[in-house]
Amino acid sequence: MSRFEHPLHNHWHVVALSAQLGEKPHATTLMDEEIVLWRADGKVVALSDRCTHRGTRLSLGWVENQNLVCPYHGWQFASTGEVVRIPSLPPERPVPAKACAQRYHCVERYGLVFVCLGEPTRPLYEVPEFEDGGFRMHLVGPTPWQTSAARSLENFMDETHLPWVHPDMLGNPDAIPVVETREVEEKPGEFYFECQSEVSDRIDRTKKTMNRLTYHIVLPFTLYHENIYPNGDRVIDLFFTTPVSRTRTVRYMVVARNFALEQPSERLITFTEKIWEQDRPLIESQRPAELPLKWDDEMHLRGPDGPSIVYRRMLAQAGMSQFPVVQALV
């Protein structure tokens, strides 16, 4: 297997906020691959953060004439990954073709930067409401967690923890519902389910409503969620959890709402950050950090754990039961 043939390599993953890219190169990591990002001709470029000459981090360099300059010997890398200048060589001597750096697929959307190490098998998740003037958007993250991306995503779609971990915010500890078997709709590489939950209003915490919660999970680590109030107010969450390594992940979320448009989003961002911080120590304490995909590795309850069972089964069927191992560079 080459370095980029694992199924996880062939999906888009968030690696940075668009706002994090300034005049200097930006370093990031995806599945143990060190990546450098910068803008060339207005577009984000992603290359291996390793000079092919002596292995220096290119992210320590600078951008000159749209090219990335290695800080060690001044080699200049174009957006294609090709080396276009080696200062120590005479002008008439050609640059060795082998000098080029690994280039990755890279796109920018929703204020986020996405990278695919292999060949993308699915397009980015489309949310028409993000382009709708009747919704106001904001971003949450990047938020690092010391756990695997699959553990992080499973936590987001686990409804039965809400009354216990988030009382009076996302669940009511005085009215804990018995969870019957959820109707889970499955399609290749994705599934959908929904439930009802009594929650506190995000604007007025003294009010409680019975909301409809929807979950659309797209393998491996994308989740579209809606919190729909009885009066028609909607909160849309497009959630991504990025596998930095086997036991490190970073959370990002794009949020849109169709109410309180004149109000700043800081209060809602703080609300989400508090929810995540209530979850974080519990999920980071789970052992093993990687999500067990064999049926008998952990105990499961039919009904309450139904969506999680589907998620684990689909990950295993898609060949994502093992984290990709970084192959040595030769």
QUIMO-V488327 format. One record per residue. N is the residue number from 1. RES is the residue in one letter. SS is DSSP state (A for helix, B for strand, O for the rest). OMEGA is omega as a letter, one per 40 degrees, with the letter a starting at -180 (999 if undefined). Layout:
n->N res->RES ss->SS omega->OMEGA
n->N res->RES ss->SS omega->OMEGA
This chain:
n->1 res->M ss->O omega->i
n->2 res->S ss->O omega->a
n->3 res->R ss->O omega->a
n->4 res->F ss->O omega->i
n->5 res->E ss->O omega->i
n->6 res->H ss->O omega->a
n->7 res->P ss->A omega->i
n->8 res->L ss->A omega->a
n->9 res->H ss->A omega->a
n->10 res->N ss->A omega->i
n->11 res->H ss->O omega->i
n->12 res->W ss->O omega->i
n->13 res->H ss->B omega->i
n->14 res->V ss->B omega->a
n->15 res->V ss->B omega->a
n->16 res->A ss->B omega->i
n->17 res->L ss->B omega->i
n->18 res->S ss->A omega->a
n->19 res->A ss->A omega->a
n->20 res->Q ss->A omega->a
n->21 res->L ss->O omega->i
n->22 res->G ss->O omega->a
n->23 res->E ss->O omega->a
n->24 res->K ss->O omega->i
n->25 res->P ss->O omega->a
n->26 res->H ss->B omega->a
n->27 res->A ss->B omega->i
n->28 res->T ss->B omega->a
n->29 res->T ss->B omega->i
n->30 res->L ss->B omega->a
n->31 res->M ss->O omega->i
n->32 res->D ss->O omega->i
n->33 res->E ss->B omega->i
n->34 res->E ss->B omega->a
n->35 res->I ss->B omega->i
n->36 res->V ss->B omega->i
n->37 res->L ss->B omega->i
n->38 res->W ss->B omega->i
n->39 res->R ss->B omega->i
n->40 res->A ss->B omega->a
n->41 res->D ss->O omega->i
n->42 res->G ss->O omega->a
n->43 res->K ss->B omega->i
n->44 res->V ss->B omega->i
n->45 res->V ss->B omega->i
n->46 res->A ss->B omega->i
n->47 res->L ss->B omega->i
n->48 res->S ss->B omega->a
n->49 res->D ss->O omega->a
n->50 res->R ss->O omega->i
n->51 res->C ss->O omega->a
n->52 res->T ss->O omega->a
n->53 res->H ss->O omega->a
n->54 res->R ss->O omega->i
n->55 res->G ss->O omega->i
n->56 res->T ss->O omega->i
n->57 res->R ss->O omega->i
n->58 res->L ss->A omega->a
n->59 res->S ss->A omega->i
n->60 res->L ss->A omega->a
n->61 res->G ss->O omega->a
n->62 res->W ss->B omega->a
n->63 res->V ss->B omega->a
n->64 res->E ss->B omega->a
n->65 res->N ss->O omega->i
n->66 res->Q ss->O omega->a
n->67 res->N ss->B omega->i
n->68 res->L ss->B omega->a
n->69 res->V ss->B omega->i
n->70 res->C ss->O omega->a
n->71 res->P ss->O omega->a
n->72 res->Y ss->O omega->a
n->73 res->H ss->O omega->i
n->74 res->G ss->O omega->i
n->75 res->W ss->O omega->a
n->76 res->Q ss->B omega->a
n->77 res->F ss->B omega->i
n->78 res->A ss->O omega->a
n->79 res->S ss->O omega->i
n->80 res->T ss->O omega->a
n->81 res->G ss->O omega->a
n->82 res->E ss->O omega->i
n->83 res->V ss->B omega->a
n->84 res->V ss->B omega->i
n->85 res->R ss->B omega->i
n->86 res->I ss->O omega->a
n->87 res->P ss->O omega->a
n->88 res->S ss->O omega->i
n->89 res->L ss->O omega->i
n->90 res->P ss->O omega->a
n->91 res->P ss->O omega->a
n->92 res->E ss->O omega->a
n->93 res->R ss->O omega->a
n->94 res->P ss->O omega->i
n->95 res->V ss->O omega->i
n->96 res->P ss->O omega->a
n->97 res->A ss->A omega->a
n->98 res->K ss->A omega->a
n->99 res->A ss->A omega->a
n->100 res->C ss->O omega->i
n->101 res->A ss->O omega->i
n->102 res->Q ss->O omega->i
n->103 res->R ss->B omega->a
n->104 res->Y ss->B omega->i
n->105 res->H ss->B omega->a
n->106 res->C ss->B omega->i
n->107 res->V ss->B omega->a
n->108 res->E ss->B omega->a
n->109 res->R ss->B omega->i
n->110 res->Y ss->O omega->a
n->111 res->G ss->O omega->a
n->112 res->L ss->B omega->i
n->113 res->V ss->B omega->a
n->114 res->F ss->B omega->i
n->115 res->V ss->B omega->i
n->116 res->C ss->B omega->a
n->117 res->L ss->O omega->a
n->118 res->G ss->O omega->i
n->119 res->E ss->O omega->a
n->120 res->P ss->O omega->i
n->121 res->T ss->O omega->i
n->122 res->R ss->O omega->i
n->123 res->P ss->O omega->i
n->124 res->L ss->O omega->a
n->125 res->Y ss->O omega->a
n->126 res->E ss->O omega->i
n->127 res->V ss->O omega->a
n->128 res->P ss->A omega->a
n->129 res->E ss->A omega->i
n->130 res->F ss->A omega->i
n->131 res->E ss->A omega->a
n->132 res->D ss->O omega->i
n->133 res->G ss->O omega->i
n->134 res->G ss->O omega->i
n->135 res->F ss->O omega->i
n->136 res->R ss->B omega->a
n->137 res->M ss->B omega->i
n->138 res->H ss->B omega->a
n->139 res->L ss->B omega->i
n->140 res->V ss->B omega->a
n->141 res->G ss->B omega->e
n->142 res->P ss->B omega->a
n->143 res->T ss->B omega->a
n->144 res->P ss->B omega->i
n->145 res->W ss->B omega->i
n->146 res->Q ss->O omega->i
n->147 res->T ss->O omega->i
n->148 res->S ss->O omega->a
n->149 res->A ss->A omega->a
n->150 res->A ss->A omega->i
n->151 res->R ss->A omega->a
n->152 res->S ss->A omega->a
n->153 res->L ss->A omega->i
n->154 res->E ss->A omega->i
n->155 res->N ss->A omega->a
n->156 res->F ss->A omega->a
n->157 res->M ss->O omega->i
n->158 res->D ss->O omega->a
n->159 res->E ss->O omega->a
n->160 res->T ss->O omega->i
n->161 res->H ss->O omega->a
n->162 res->L ss->A omega->a
n->163 res->P ss->A omega->a
n->164 res->W ss->A omega->a
n->165 res->V ss->A omega->a
n->166 res->H ss->O omega->a
n->167 res->P ss->B omega->i
n->168 res->D ss->O omega->i
n->169 res->M ss->O omega->i
n->170 res->L ss->O omega->i
n->171 res->G ss->B omega->a
n->172 res->N ss->O omega->a
n->173 res->P ss->O omega->i
n->174 res->D ss->O omega->a
n->175 res->A ss->O omega->a
n->176 res->I ss->O omega->a
n->177 res->P ss->O omega->i
n->178 res->V ss->O omega->a
n->179 res->V ss->O omega->i
n->180 res->E ss->O omega->a
n->181 res->T ss->O omega->i
n->182 res->R ss->O omega->i
n->183 res->E ss->O omega->a
n->184 res->V ss->O omega->i
n->185 res->E ss->B omega->a
n->186 res->E ss->B omega->i
n->187 res->K ss->B omega->a
n->188 res->P ss->O omega->i
n->189 res->G ss->O omega->a
n->190 res->E ss->B omega->i
n->191 res->F ss->B omega->a
n->192 res->Y ss->B omega->i
n->193 res->F ss->B omega->i
n->194 res->E ss->B omega->a
n->195 res->C ss->B omega->i
n->196 res->Q ss->B omega->a
n->197 res->S ss->B omega->i
n->198 res->E ss->B omega->a
n->199 res->V ss->B omega->i
n->200 res->S ss->B omega->i
n->201 res->D ss->O omega->a
n->202 res->R ss->O omega->i
n->203 res->I ss->O omega->a
n->204 res->D ss->O omega->a
n->205 res->R ss->O omega->a
n->206 res->T ss->O omega->a
n->207 res->K ss->O omega->i
n->208 res->K ss->B omega->i
n->209 res->T ss->B omega->i
n->210 res->M ss->B omega->a
n->211 res->N ss->B omega->i
n->212 res->R ss->B omega->i
n->213 res->L ss->B omega->i
n->214 res->T ss->B omega->a
n->215 res->Y ss->B omega->i
n->216 res->H ss->B omega->a
n->217 res->I ss->B omega->i
n->218 res->V ss->B omega->a
n->219 res->L ss->O omega->e
n->220 res->P ss->O omega->a
n->221 res->F ss->O omega->i
n->222 res->T ss->B omega->a
n->223 res->L ss->B omega->i
n->224 res->Y ss->B omega->a
n->225 res->H ss->B omega->i
n->226 res->E ss->B omega->i
n->227 res->N ss->B omega->a
n->228 res->I ss->B omega->a
n->229 res->Y ss->O omega->a
n->230 res->P ss->O omega->a
n->231 res->N ss->O omega->i
n->232 res->G ss->O omega->i
n->233 res->D ss->O omega->a
n->234 res->R ss->B omega->i
n->235 res->V ss->B omega->a
n->236 res->I ss->B omega->i
n->237 res->D ss->B omega->i
n->238 res->L ss->B omega->a
n->239 res->F ss->B omega->i
n->240 res->F ss->B omega->i
n->241 res->T ss->B omega->a
n->242 res->T ss->B omega->i
n->243 res->P ss->B omega->i
n->244 res->V ss->O omega->i
n->245 res->S ss->O omega->i
n->246 res->R ss->O omega->a
n->247 res->T ss->O omega->i
n->248 res->R ss->O omega->i
n->249 res->T ss->B omega->i
n->250 res->V ss->B omega->i
n->251 res->R ss->B omega->i
n->252 res->Y ss->B omega->i
n->253 res->M ss->B omega->i
n->254 res->V ss->B omega->a
n->255 res->V ss->B omega->i
n->256 res->A ss->B omega->i
n->257 res->R ss->B omega->a
n->258 res->N ss->O omega->i
n->259 res->F ss->O omega->a
n->260 res->A ss->O omega->a
n->261 res->L ss->O omega->a
n->262 res->E ss->O omega->a
n->263 res->Q ss->O omega->i
n->264 res->P ss->O omega->a
n->265 res->S ss->O omega->a
n->266 res->E ss->A omega->a
n->267 res->R ss->A omega->i
n->268 res->L ss->A omega->i
n->269 res->I ss->A omega->i
n->270 res->T ss->A omega->i
n->271 res->F ss->A omega->a
n->272 res->T ss->A omega->a
n->273 res->E ss->A omega->i
n->274 res->K ss->A omega->i
n->275 res->I ss->A omega->a
n->276 res->W ss->A omega->a
n->277 res->E ss->A omega->i
n->278 res->Q ss->A omega->a
n->279 res->D ss->A omega->a
n->280 res->R ss->A omega->a
n->281 res->P ss->A omega->i
n->282 res->L ss->A omega->a
n->283 res->I ss->A omega->i
n->284 res->E ss->A omega->i
n->285 res->S ss->O omega->a
n->286 res->Q ss->O omega->i
n->287 res->R ss->O omega->e
n->288 res->P ss->O omega->a
n->289 res->A ss->O omega->i
n->290 res->E ss->O omega->a
n->291 res->L ss->O omega->i
n->292 res->P ss->O omega->a
n->293 res->L ss->O omega->i
n->294 res->K ss->O omega->a
n->295 res->W ss->A omega->a
n->296 res->D ss->A omega->i
n->297 res->D ss->A omega->i
n->298 res->E ss->O omega->i
n->299 res->M ss->O omega->a
n->300 res->H ss->O omega->i
n->301 res->L ss->O omega->i
n->302 res->R ss->O omega->a
n->303 res->G ss->O omega->a
n->304 res->P ss->O omega->a
n->305 res->D ss->O omega->a
n->306 res->G ss->A omega->i
n->307 res->P ss->A omega->i
n->308 res->S ss->A omega->i
n->309 res->I ss->A omega->i
n->310 res->V ss->A omega->a
n->311 res->Y ss->A omega->a
n->312 res->R ss->A omega->i
n->313 res->R ss->A omega->a
n->314 res->M ss->A omega->i
n->315 res->L ss->A omega->a
n->316 res->A ss->A omega->i
n->317 res->Q ss->A omega->a
n->318 res->A ss->O omega->i
n->319 res->G ss->O omega->a
n->320 res->M ss->O omega->a
n->321 res->S ss->O omega->i
n->322 res->Q ss->O omega->i
n->323 res->F ss->O omega->a
n->324 res->P ss->O omega->i
n->325 res->V ss->O omega->i
n->326 res->V ss->O omega->i
n->327 res->Q ss->O omega->i
n->328 res->A ss->O omega->i
n->329 res->L ss->O omega->a
n->330 res->V ss->O omega->999
